């Protein structure tokens, strides 16, 4: 049972690491990897529980230590990894905020032009390509917004950093319909997700 306990600790740490990595910047590959690790944890919980029942008479409650390690590891992973990944994401955004603002400035001064044939998408220049997959400019009822698409997942889950020129999205019903999850992260900036 000691070997199984060590395996459970290692798998719990791997689950925490993959969930943190996924929460830090979601994409399909990270999502699939974290789902695979979670599936491994679920199988290991079942195996550990069955082995715990088999060894209960001889080892008493010590037989359930591997299951307990996994359950505690799952709890810590779901709470701690999501918090840690979100903190890393926010820190990276704050670090890159001057670069995001530079892209906004270039779009506002027409140095960067949207592609009119591709739903106002702007492909970022190489110096800014790490900030987002692409940006999308929208003008709606006098509001000027830029969506920086930074995350995606399955099924059709996207997240963006949203620049709003007037610093408000309160009255924008279309925005709330398309992006129901949103929170302010800076004066003119929001994190939005569907």
Buried (B, 14 or more C-beta within 10 A) or exposed (E): BEEBBEBBBEBBEBBBBBBBBBBBBBBEEBBEBBEEBBEEBEEBBEBBBEBBEEBEEEEEEBBBBBBBBBBEBBEBBBEBBBEBBBEBBBEBBEEBBEBBBBBBEBBBEEEBEBEEEEEBBBBBEEEBEEBBBBBBBBEEEEBBBBBBBBBBBEEEEBBBBBBBBEEEBEEBEEBBEEBEEBEBBBEBBBBBBE
